[in-house]
Amino acid sequence: MKKLTILIALLSISLFSVVACDGNDDNIYGDTADSSDTTDTADSVDTANSADSCDSVDTGNSAEDSDVADSGDSADADVSDTTSDESDTADSVNDTENDADTGNYVDNDNENGYAAPYGLMTLQGALTYIITDEQDITDDMFLKAAVATGQMGEGSIRPPTSGISTDFKFIESAKGDIYFMQQTPYEFGVETIVQKNPIVTLSIPEKLFREGELSLGLDDSDTPAVATLFVAEANFKTNEVTCIHAIGVGSITVSEAISTPGEEGRFTFSGTVEIFSPKNIPAYGGDVTSYKIKACPPY
């Protein structure tokens, strides 16, 4: 492998905040309270709310969980670096006492909690708005449904929260322009919405944004040839990805890819993909945490 080029620097956590008015929390994103039915998308939504002042996005501070980054913010959200323990080479020692040991290659015998594959993700969705440089993110720019579901480790990719929302944006970056999708669970707080983990992100290099088969994985060159699918933990106060639960390897089918910004944009996709912990991803040699990827503890 020449050089593992990962779109870490292009992870832009598109955090958002919607301030509820008049106690109508359950009307902001439609009826999403049935968390077990991930195919049950939001029913009719009071989209008129999106235009009035109570639905404006708080871009002024990041002191609260519900505060968010302006959509024009830098795309360079950091992922905490980790340094592998060079003295701890691949071994067969039972490391169950050390969830975050960054040095061991973990076989698919589920040693240390990281089986290979780590789970199976089903992706299906139709996004109809491409966010670009909007200063005010409104309710109608989000899909009020989960587009990524399935199991991961001992848990679920779509946690049992009050609701879930998915957005899609175009990000210009010195390291390459991308189309970026993010699924974020949420709970209703007091006159606000509080984002929850895990999030799911899909980064598509601009040159790969087209109909057909979209390969997912990690690149071994400076020119991205695949899209990158992550299940991650985010710090919603600092706008950073703190660790990666899983990386998708495989492909999905894109049936509609219209790159027009705004409400004329379209991205429709489906497929099932195996996901792997960064601690145990055989297609890339096993443990890839030395490439500035911090693995989350077993899920």
C-alpha positions as CSV (number, residue, x, y, z in Angstrom):
1,M,0.0,0.0,0.0
2,K,1.6,3.2,-1.1
3,K,-0.1,5.8,1.1
4,L,-3.4,5.5,2.8
5,T,-5.1,8.7,2.0
6,I,-8.2,9.2,4.2
7,L,-10.6,12.1,3.9
8,I,-10.3,12.8,7.6
9,A,-9.6,16.4,7.1
10,L,-12.7,16.7,5.0
11,L,-15.0,15.5,7.7
12,S,-17.2,18.5,8.3
13,I,-19.6,17.8,11.1
14,S,-22.8,19.5,9.9
15,L,-24.2,20.1,13.3
16,F,-27.5,21.9,13.5
17,S,-29.8,23.4,16.1
18,V,-33.5,24.0,15.7
19,V,-35.1,26.1,18.5
20,A,-38.6,24.9,19.2
21,C,-41.5,27.4,19.4
22,D,-44.6,27.3,21.6
23,G,-43.7,23.8,22.9
24,N,-44.3,22.2,19.5
25,D,-41.2,20.0,19.7
26,D,-42.9,17.0,18.2
27,N,-43.8,19.0,15.1
28,I,-40.3,20.1,14.1
29,Y,-39.2,16.9,12.4
30,G,-42.5,15.2,12.1
31,D,-43.5,11.9,13.8
32,T,-40.1,10.3,14.4
33,A,-40.7,9.0,17.9
34,D,-41.0,5.4,16.9
35,S,-37.3,4.7,16.8
36,S,-37.7,1.0,16.1
37,D,-39.3,1.6,12.7
38,T,-36.4,3.0,10.8
39,T,-38.2,2.9,7.5
40,D,-41.0,5.0,8.9
41,T,-40.0,8.4,7.6
42,A,-41.4,11.6,9.0
43,D,-45.1,12.3,8.3
44,S,-46.3,15.7,7.4
45,V,-44.2,18.4,8.9
46,D,-45.0,22.0,9.7
47,T,-42.6,23.3,7.1
48,A,-43.9,26.8,7.6
49,N,-41.9,26.8,10.8
50,S,-38.6,26.7,8.8
51,A,-39.1,30.2,7.6
52,D,-39.8,32.0,10.9
53,S,-37.3,33.4,13.2
54,C,-37.6,30.7,15.9
55,D,-36.1,28.1,13.5
56,S,-32.9,30.0,12.8
57,V,-29.7,28.1,13.3
58,D,-27.5,29.2,16.3
59,T,-24.1,29.7,14.7
60,G,-22.9,32.1,17.4
61,N,-21.5,29.9,20.0
62,S,-20.5,26.3,20.7
63,A,-21.0,26.1,24.4
64,E,-24.1,24.0,24.2
65,D,-24.7,20.5,22.8
66,S,-27.3,22.0,20.5
67,D,-25.1,24.7,19.1
68,V,-23.8,24.1,15.7
69,A,-21.4,25.1,13.0
70,D,-22.4,27.5,10.3
71,S,-22.6,25.6,7.0
72,G,-19.9,27.8,5.6
73,D,-17.4,26.7,8.3
74,S,-14.2,25.1,7.4
75,A,-14.4,21.5,6.3
76,D,-11.4,20.6,8.3
77,A,-12.9,18.9,11.3
78,D,-10.2,17.2,13.1
79,V,-10.0,13.6,14.2
80,S,-7.9,13.0,17.2
81,D,-4.6,11.6,16.3
82,T,-3.3,8.4,18.0
83,T,0.1,6.9,18.0
84,S,0.4,3.2,17.8
85,D,2.4,1.4,20.3
86,E,5.4,0.2,18.2
87,S,6.5,-2.3,20.8
88,D,3.1,-4.0,20.7
89,T,3.2,-5.9,17.5
90,A,0.6,-8.3,16.1
91,D,0.0,-10.9,18.7
92,S,-2.4,-13.5,20.0
93,V,-2.6,-12.2,23.5
94,N,-6.0,-11.8,25.0
95,D,-6.3,-8.0,25.2
96,T,-9.9,-7.9,26.6
97,E,-8.7,-5.7,29.5
98,N,-7.6,-3.0,27.0
99,D,-10.4,-1.7,24.8
100,A,-8.4,1.0,23.1
101,D,-5.1,-0.8,22.6
102,T,-4.0,0.8,19.3
103,G,-1.2,-1.6,18.5
104,N,-2.7,-5.0,18.0
105,Y,-3.9,-6.5,14.8
106,V,-7.2,-8.2,15.7
107,D,-8.3,-11.4,13.9
108,N,-11.9,-12.1,13.1
109,D,-12.2,-14.3,16.3
110,N,-13.6,-11.2,18.0
111,E,-10.5,-10.7,20.1
112,N,-10.8,-7.5,22.1
113,G,-14.3,-6.9,20.9
114,Y,-13.6,-6.0,17.2
115,A,-14.9,-8.7,15.0
116,A,-14.4,-8.7,11.2
117,P,-16.7,-7.7,9.9
118,Y,-17.9,-5.5,12.7
119,G,-21.4,-5.2,11.3
120,L,-23.6,-4.8,8.3
121,M,-25.1,-1.5,7.2
122,T,-28.1,-1.0,4.9
123,L,-28.0,2.3,3.1
124,Q,-31.1,3.7,1.3
125,G,-32.2,7.2,0.8
126,A,-33.3,10.0,-1.5
127,L,-31.9,13.5,-0.6
128,T,-33.4,16.4,-2.4
129,Y,-31.4,19.4,-1.2
130,I,-27.7,20.1,-1.6
131,I,-26.5,22.6,1.0
132,T,-23.7,24.9,-0.1
133,D,-23.0,28.2,1.6
134,E,-26.3,28.8,3.2
135,Q,-26.0,30.9,6.4
136,D,-29.3,29.8,7.7
137,I,-30.0,26.1,7.7
138,T,-33.7,25.5,7.7
139,D,-35.9,22.4,8.4
140,D,-36.7,21.7,4.7
141,M,-33.0,21.1,3.9
142,F,-32.9,17.9,5.9
143,L,-34.3,14.5,5.3
144,K,-36.2,13.5,8.5
145,A,-35.3,9.8,8.3
146,A,-32.5,7.3,8.8
147,V,-30.7,6.4,5.6
148,A,-28.2,4.1,7.4
149,T,-29.4,1.2,9.6
150,G,-28.1,-2.1,10.8
151,Q,-26.0,-3.6,13.5
152,M,-22.5,-2.6,14.7
153,G,-20.7,-4.7,17.3
154,E,-23.2,-5.3,20.0
155,G,-25.3,-2.3,19.2
156,S,-27.3,-0.5,16.5
157,I,-26.1,2.0,13.9
158,R,-29.4,3.8,14.4
159,P,-29.8,4.3,18.2
160,P,-33.2,4.4,19.9
161,T,-33.4,8.2,20.0
162,S,-36.5,10.5,19.6
163,G,-35.6,11.1,16.0
164,I,-33.0,11.2,13.3
165,S,-32.1,13.6,10.5
166,T,-29.8,13.4,7.4
167,D,-28.3,16.3,5.4
168,F,-26.3,16.5,2.3
169,K,-23.9,19.3,1.3
170,F,-21.2,20.3,-1.2
171,I,-17.9,21.3,0.5
172,E,-15.0,23.1,-1.3
173,S,-11.6,22.1,0.1
174,A,-8.0,22.6,-0.8
175,K,-7.7,18.8,-0.6
176,G,-10.5,18.2,-3.0
177,D,-14.1,19.1,-3.3
178,I,-16.6,16.6,-1.9
179,Y,-20.2,15.8,-1.5
180,F,-20.8,15.1,2.2
181,M,-23.8,13.3,3.8
182,Q,-24.3,13.1,7.5
183,Q,-26.9,11.2,9.5
184,T,-27.4,12.5,13.1
185,P,-29.7,11.1,15.8
186,Y,-31.3,13.6,18.2
187,E,-33.4,13.9,21.3
188,F,-35.7,16.8,22.1
189,G,-34.4,19.0,24.9
190,V,-35.9,22.1,26.5
191,E,-36.8,24.3,23.5
192,T,-34.0,22.8,21.5
193,I,-32.8,19.6,19.8
194,V,-29.8,17.8,21.2
195,Q,-27.6,15.8,18.8
196,K,-26.6,12.3,19.7
197,N,-24.1,9.6,18.7
198,P,-23.2,7.7,16.6
199,I,-23.3,9.7,13.5
200,V,-22.9,8.2,10.0
201,T,-20.9,10.2,7.3
202,L,-20.4,9.5,3.6
203,S,-17.7,11.6,1.8
204,I,-17.9,11.4,-2.0
205,P,-15.1,13.0,-4.1
206,E,-16.6,15.3,-6.7
207,K,-15.3,13.3,-9.6
208,L,-17.2,10.2,-8.3
209,F,-20.5,11.9,-7.9
210,R,-22.5,10.2,-10.7
211,E,-25.0,7.5,-11.3
212,G,-23.8,3.9,-11.1
213,E,-21.8,1.9,-8.6
214,L,-20.0,3.8,-5.9
215,S,-17.1,2.1,-4.3
216,L,-16.5,2.5,-0.6
217,G,-13.3,2.1,1.3
218,L,-10.0,3.8,2.0
219,D,-7.6,5.1,-0.7
220,D,-4.1,4.0,-1.2
221,S,-3.2,7.0,-3.4
222,D,-3.4,10.8,-3.3
223,T,-6.2,10.8,-5.9
224,P,-9.4,9.6,-4.2
225,A,-10.8,6.6,-6.1
226,V,-13.4,5.6,-3.5
227,A,-16.0,7.2,-1.3
228,T,-15.5,7.0,2.5
229,L,-18.2,5.8,4.8
230,F,-17.7,6.2,8.6
231,V,-19.7,5.5,11.7
232,A,-18.2,7.9,14.2
233,E,-18.5,9.7,17.6
234,A,-18.7,13.5,17.4
235,N,-18.1,16.2,20.0
236,F,-20.9,18.6,19.2
237,K,-19.4,21.4,21.3
238,T,-16.1,21.5,19.5
239,N,-17.3,20.3,16.0
240,E,-14.8,17.5,15.9
241,V,-14.9,13.8,15.2
242,T,-13.4,12.1,18.3
243,C,-13.2,8.5,17.2
244,I,-14.3,6.1,14.4
245,H,-16.5,3.1,15.2
246,A,-16.5,1.6,11.7
247,I,-15.5,2.0,8.1
248,G,-17.5,0.8,5.2
249,V,-15.9,-1.5,2.6
250,G,-17.9,-2.5,-0.6
251,S,-20.2,-0.6,-2.9
252,I,-23.6,1.0,-3.2
253,T,-25.8,1.9,-6.2
254,V,-26.4,5.5,-7.0
255,S,-29.6,5.8,-9.1
256,E,-29.7,9.6,-9.1
257,A,-26.9,12.1,-8.8
258,I,-27.8,15.7,-9.8
259,S,-25.2,18.2,-8.6
260,T,-27.3,21.4,-8.8
261,P,-27.1,23.2,-5.5
262,G,-30.2,23.8,-3.5
263,E,-33.5,22.2,-3.9
264,E,-32.7,21.0,-7.5
265,G,-30.0,18.7,-6.2
266,R,-30.6,15.0,-6.0
267,F,-28.8,12.0,-4.5
268,T,-30.6,8.7,-4.4
269,F,-28.8,5.5,-3.4
270,S,-29.1,2.0,-1.9
271,G,-27.1,-1.0,-1.0
272,T,-25.7,-3.1,1.8
273,V,-22.1,-2.8,3.0
274,E,-19.9,-4.6,5.5
275,I,-18.4,-2.3,8.1
276,F,-15.1,-2.8,9.9
277,S,-13.5,-1.3,13.0
278,P,-10.3,0.6,12.3
279,K,-8.7,-1.9,14.7
280,N,-9.6,-4.9,12.4
281,I,-10.0,-4.2,8.7
282,P,-8.4,-7.1,6.8
283,A,-8.7,-5.5,3.4
284,Y,-6.2,-2.8,4.5
285,G,-3.9,-5.0,6.5
286,G,-5.7,-5.1,9.8
287,D,-5.1,-2.2,12.2
288,V,-5.2,1.2,10.4
289,T,-5.1,3.4,13.5
290,S,-1.6,4.4,12.7
291,Y,-3.0,6.5,9.9
292,K,-4.3,9.2,12.3
293,I,-7.5,7.2,12.9
294,K,-8.6,6.8,16.5
295,A,-10.8,3.7,17.0
296,C,-13.7,4.0,19.4
297,P,-14.0,1.4,22.1
298,P,-16.0,-1.8,21.3
299,Y,-19.6,-0.9,20.7
